[in-house]
């Protein structure tokens, strides 16, 4: 089928011919100046061949208008015009072509991180959580040396440091229930090293003490968490050391270890780590005012608090890729519909 209107969309057969010519590294990917391959899903066999090729770019599939595919190919992102389409599809209010344009613009702004993200998500299909966390950390550390993150870091204005009083995490036990509260409300519970270490300490206690049968995690102030504390970005001694610290002190790993006993209660802004960590738990509830955002790819990074291990296990890797690459914000109702959150509570 001939190419159709839109940002560089090919029919499946044409895209398959491009892939099968044996020189995809010269044609596709950030180094070739073509980090996105967008394919109209009009030929199932050709699309399946593309999916098997493990291409060095973000591979996007568009459902033909009015068609709902029961078995779509294993592309990185799948877009449809059909409202209410189930996982793994992404539906955009302005339609699939508008969604594609938004995605292409986002990839163009941060091509290396976008392609690294989808490669990491592909790899994660075959990894258990511990392995996926190591892979994520290695990718994150690699990207810390990349041009997009260096430019973001150089352009960022230093923030006004807010010295908080009291512990960064409050922990209280009542019988068999442990309550954990993130306690940096003045900075919307920005996740810094002190908060991470205190949270890990509390979760280690849970892992070691079977008499703690339920754990409730919430955040003080207007937001559950605004994500990683930007004042600490770029302050590690070097990316290699940062990788070792990140994997040795992974709060996500400890949430996963205790996941059947942990409930997260979310409200307000849930950014980066503010949703990456809750997604490891078996139960996540949110107030109706909660919003969810993964900003790291547009900073030249990938999610670094475990999001590439936790979020795909809830919503699938295709919707995870969409959220992370575009930096789109979704509301609580969408989060419940996708499975990122289990229930809305007031």
N, C-alpha and C positions, 0 to 999 in steps of 0.2 A: 504494500500500500504506500502511496506517495506520502511525503512528509505533510503534516497537517499544521494548521495555524497555531502559534504559541511559541514560547521561548525554546527554539531548537528541539522540537518534538519529532521523533522518528517513528514510523510504523515498526512493528516488531521484526518483520523480515529484513528491513533495511538496517535496523540496529544490529541484528544478528550477523549480517554480512560484515558490518564494521568490526564486530567483535571477533569474528572467525578469520579475519585476514591475517592474524598472527602478529600484528605490530601494534597492539592496543596501547602499549606504553608510549608510543610516539603520537597517538591520536587522542588519548584520554588521560585525565588526571590533572592535578594542579601544575605539574611541570610542563605539560603540553598545552596549558591554557584552556583546558576544557574539563573542569572538575565535576560537571554534572552530565549524565546521560539520561534524557527523558524519553520514555518509550510509550507509545500508545499500545495498549494491550489488546491487539486485534488478531493475534496468532499465538495460540497457547504453546505450540511446540517451539516456535522461535523464541518466545519469551523465556521458556524453561532453559533453553540453551544459553541465553544471556545470563540467567541467574547462576548457572553453574560455572561461569567464567571467572568469578572472583576479581572483578575489575577494580582498577586503582582510581575509582571515582565514585560519586554518589549516584546510585542507580535508582531512578524514579519511574514508577509505573502509573499511567493514567487509565482509568477504566473508560471505555467508550461511553458516550452520553447515553443514559437510560439503561445501561447494562450493569447488573450486579454479578460479579464473578464469584462463584462459590469456592474455587480453588485458585487464588491468584498466585503468580510466581513469587519466589523468595527474593524480592527486591528490597532495597534499603528503606524506601518510602513508597506508600501506595495512596494515591489520591482519587477521589470520586466525587461526582456531582450528587450522589444519592444521600440525602439527609438521613441521619439515623443509621448509617451503615455500621455494621459491627466491626470489631477488631478483625483484621489489622488495618482497616481503611481509615484515612483521615478525610473528613468532610469540612470544607471551608465555606463560610457563609456566602462568599462571592463566587463559588464554583471552583472546580479543579484547576482551570487555567490560571485563575488569580492566585490560587495556592501555589502553583508551580512557579509563577513569577516571584512570589514572596520568597520561596525556597531558594531559587536561583540567585536572587539578590543577596540573600544571607550567605550562601556558599561563596559567592564572589568576594564578599567582605572578609571571609575567614576560611579560605579554601583548604589550607593545610590541616587545620583543626577539624574541619567538617569531614574530610576524607579519613583522617585518623579516627574520628569518632565512629564512622560506619564500619571501618575495618575492625575496630575494637568490639563493636556490637556483634559483628559476624562471628568473631572469634569466641565471644562469650556464650554462644549457643552450645558449645561443647565443653564448657568449663563449669566446675562447681564454684560456689560462691568465693571460697578462699582463693582459688586460682584467678577468678575474675577480678578480685580486688588487687592482686599483684599486677595483673595485666593493665588494669586501669592506672595504677600508680606509675608504672613504667611509661605509659603513654603520656601521662600528665607531666612527668619530669622531663621527658623528651621535648614536649611542646613549650616548656618553660624557657628553652633556649631558642625558640622559633621567632621569626620576625614580627608576627602579629602580637604576641604577648609582650615582646620587648617594646614595641611601639605603644601598646596600651599602657604599659607601666611607665614609660617616659612621659606620656601625655597626661597621666593622672595627677590631679592636684592633691597634695597631702591633706588627709582628713583632719578634722579637729578631734583629738583624742579625748575620750570621755573616761575619766577614771571612775570606775564603779566601786562602790563600797560593798563589803560582804562577799561571800563566796560566789563564784560564777554559776554554780549549780547547787540547789538546795535539795537535800535528801532527808526524807522522814519515813520511819517505819511505824505502821500500826498493825500489829498482829502479823498476818501473812502477806500484807500489802505494803509495797514500797512505792512512795511517791517521789518523783524526780521532777524538779522545776528548773528550767533554764532561767538564769537570774541576772541578765544584763539588759534590763528593760530600756535603759536610756539609749542603747544602740540597737534596739529591736532584736536583742539576743544574737548579735553578730557572733559567729562561731569562731572563737580564737583558740590558741593552744591551751590556755588555762581551762577553758570550758570543755574542750575535747578531753583533756587529761582527767578532769573531775568526772565527766560522764563515763569514761572508760572505767575508772575506779568503781563507780556505782554499779555498772553493769557486770564487772568481774565478780562483785559481791553476789549479785543475783545468780550468776552462773555457778558459783561455788556453794550456794545455800539453797537447797531444794525446799526448805520450809517457806521461802518467799514464793508464793503461788501466783501473785499478780503484781504487775508493775504499771503504774500510770505515769506517763511523761507528758508534760505540758510546758508552756513558756509564760513567764511573767510579762506584763506590759501589753502594748498594742499589737504585737506580732509574735507568732511562735518563734520564727528565726528569719532574719534577713540574709542568712547564708554566711559564707566565709568572711571574716573580718578583713576588709580591704587594707587596713593599716598594716597587716602582717604579710600581705602579698609581696613576694620578692625579697623577703628578709631572711630566708633560709641560707645557710652557709654556701650551699651549692645544690643543684638538682639531684645529684646522686645521694647525698646525705638526706635530703628531703624525702626521697623515696623510701629509705630505710625507716625514717621516723614515721612516715605516713602508714606504712604497713605494720610497724610494731605497735602503733598506738591507734589502731583503726576502731573507732566507735561503731562503725557499721558492722564489723565482724562480730562484735560483742552483742549488738542488737540481734543479729542473725542467730547467734548461739542461744539466745534466750527468747526467741521470737514468739513461741507459743504462750508465753506469760506476759508479753508486753503489749500495751495499748498506748498509742500516741493520740493526744488530743490537740488538734491544730486550730489556729485562728489567725486572722490577719495575713500578713505576708509570710509565705513559706517558700523561700528562695534557696536554690542550691542545696546545701546541706540540710536546709529546713524541710526538704521533702525527700532527699536522697536517703537520709537516716531513717525516717519513719517508714519508708517503703520496705525496709527489711522486716518489719514487724508483721505478725499475723493479723493484727487489727489496727486500723487507722480510722479515727473519726475526726470530723472537722465541723466547725461552725460555718454557717452560710456565708460569712464574710471572708472566708479563707480564699486566697489566690495562690497560684503555683507557677513557678518560673525557674528555668534552668538557663542562666546567663553565660556560662563559662566558655562555650564555643566562640561566641562573639568577642571574647577577650583573648582568643587564640589558644584556649585550653580545651580540655574535656572535663566533665564533672569529676571532682576529685575526692568526694566524701563517700564514694561507693555507688553513685547513681547508675553507672553503667552495669552494675551487678544487680542492684535492687529493683530499679524501675522497670526494666524489661520483663522481670518475672511477674510484674503486676499488669502491665499494659502492652507488652510485646515490644520487640526492638524497633519496629517500623514507626509506631507512635512515639517511642522514646527518641528516635532520630529526628522526627519532626519537631518535637518540643525543644530539643537541645540545639539543633542547627538554627532554627528560626528565632529562638528566644521568645516564643509566643507565651503569653500569660493565659492560663485557663482558670475558670472559676470552680467553685465547689461542686456545682451541679454537673459540670463536664467531668470533673475528677471522679465523681461517683459513677457516672455512666461508663467511663473508661476502666474503672477498677483501681485507679490510683488511690482512692479513698473508699472505705467500706460503707460509711454512713455519715449523714449530716445530723449534727446535734445542735441544740440551742442552749 
